[in-house]
C-alpha cells in the first residue's frame, strides 16, 4: 500500500480550475519532487493535502486513510506535516521552544498540571526538552537551542522550520521550497540534512522545489505540474530531459 495516494484531485475557485485531475502515488520512505513553473498549482496541491483547501473532486489517502474533509489539525495528527515557502516560525520563542511546539502533538499535559507545575508537568517538560534537543542535533542546531528563532541566519531558520515539522512525528513530510533563498553551500547542507532525516526517521518526503541541483541530487521520482495539470512524471533524468518539460519549465 502506498503511503500517499492522490487520485484525480481537482479544485476550482469560481471559474478558475487551479488543479485538474492530479494523480500521484508515493511509496513509504519515498523522496519525491513536485515541480513546475510559478502558478502551476503546486502549493494549491499542498494546501489540499493538508486540509487548508477542500478539493472540489478527487481523493487523497494517507496510508489507506481518507484525508478529504479532514481539518488541518486532524490531518497533522494523522501524520502529515509541512513547511512553507515563506518561513513561519515563532520568532520571539527560542529555537528549542519552536521545536517543542511540534512535540505537543505527542507529549501533553492538562491545564491543572501546567498551572500548578506539578511533578508530572516538570517530567513531561524535561522529556520534551530531551526530544527537541535530539531533533535539533540532527539539524546541527542544538548549540542554538537557547537563541531566539528571529536571531538565526536565514539558512538556519529554514532548517529549524523543518525540525519543527519533524517534531510532530509525521508519516509524510511536505517541504515547500525548502532551499528558497539559500546560497549554494546552505543548499548542499540542506540536501545532506534531508537525506539524514529520511534515513533516521523513515519519513516519506514530498517536496516542491525550483532548485534543480537539489531536485536532481535527492529526488527519486518527479511529478511536473503545468497550468494545474500533470505534464510529466518519471525519474529526474527522464523528466528533466523531456522536451515538454524543458519548454514549459526550464525554457527552450
C-alpha positions, 0 to 999 in steps of 0.5 A, spaced: 500 500 500 502 506 498 503 511 503 500 517 499 495 516 494 492 522 490 487 520 485 484 525 480 484 531 485 481 537 482 479 544 485 476 550 482 475 557 485 469 560 481 471 559 474 478 558 475 480 550 475 487 551 479 488 543 479 485 538 474 485 531 475 492 530 479 494 523 480 500 521 484 502 515 488 508 515 493 511 509 496 513 509 504 520 512 505 519 515 498 523 522 496 519 525 491 519 532 487 513 536 485 515 541 480 513 546 475 513 553 473 510 559 478 502 558 478 502 551 476 498 549 482 503 546 486 502 549 493 494 549 491 496 541 491 499 542 498 494 546 501 489 540 499 493 535 502 493 538 508 486 540 509 487 548 508 483 547 501 477 542 500 478 539 493 472 540 489 473 532 486 478 527 487 481 523 493 487 523 497 489 517 502 494 517 507 496 510 508 489 507 506 486 513 510 481 518 507 484 525 508 478 529 504 474 533 509 479 532 514 481 539 518 488 541 518 489 539 525 486 532 524 490 531 518 497 533 522 495 528 527 494 523 522 501 524 520 502 529 515 506 535 516 509 541 512 513 547 511 512 553 507 515 557 502 515 563 506 518 561 513 513 561 519 516 560 525 515 563 532 520 568 532 520 571 539 520 563 542 527 560 542 529 555 537 528 549 542 521 552 544 519 552 536 521 545 536 517 543 542 511 546 539 511 540 534 512 535 540 505 537 543 502 533 538 505 527 542 507 529 549 501 533 553 499 535 559 492 538 562 491 545 564 491 543 572 498 540 571 501 546 567 498 551 572 500 548 578 507 545 575 506 539 578 511 533 578 508 530 572 508 537 568 516 538 570 517 530 567 513 531 561 517 538 560 524 535 561 522 529 556 520 534 551 526 538 552 530 531 551 526 530 544 527 537 541 534 537 543 535 530 539 531 533 533 535 539 533 542 535 533 540 532 527 539 539 524 546 541 527 542 546 531 542 544 538 548 549 540 542 554 538 537 551 542 537 557 547 537 563 541 531 566 539 528 563 532 528 571 529 536 571 531 538 565 526 541 566 519 536 565 514 539 558 512 538 556 519 531 558 520 529 554 514 532 548 517 529 549 524 522 550 520 523 543 518 525 540 525 519 543 527 515 539 522 519 533 524 517 534 531 510 532 530 512 525 528 509 525 521 508 519 516 509 524 510 513 530 510 511 536 505 517 541 504 515 547 500 521 550 497 525 548 502 532 551 499 528 558 497 533 563 498 539 559 500 546 560 497 549 554 494 553 551 500 546 552 505 543 548 499 548 542 499 547 542 507 540 542 506 540 536 501 545 532 506 540 534 512 534 531 508 537 525 506 539 524 514 532 525 516 529 520 511 534 515 513 533 516 521 526 517 521 523 513 515 519 519 513 516 519 506 518 526 503 514 530 498 517 536 496 516 542 491 522 545 489 525 550 483 532 548 485 534 543 480 541 541 483 537 539 489 531 536 485 536 532 481 541 530 487 535 527 492 529 526 488 527 519 486 521 520 482 518 527 479 511 529 478 511 536 473 505 540 474 503 545 468 497 550 468 494 545 474 495 539 470 500 533 470 505 534 464 510 529 466 512 524 471 518 519 471 525 519 474 529 526 474 533 524 468 527 522 464 523 528 466 528 533 466 530 531 459 523 531 456 522 536 451 515 538 454 518 539 460 524 543 458 519 548 454 514 549 459 519 549 465 526 550 464 525 554 457 527 552 450 
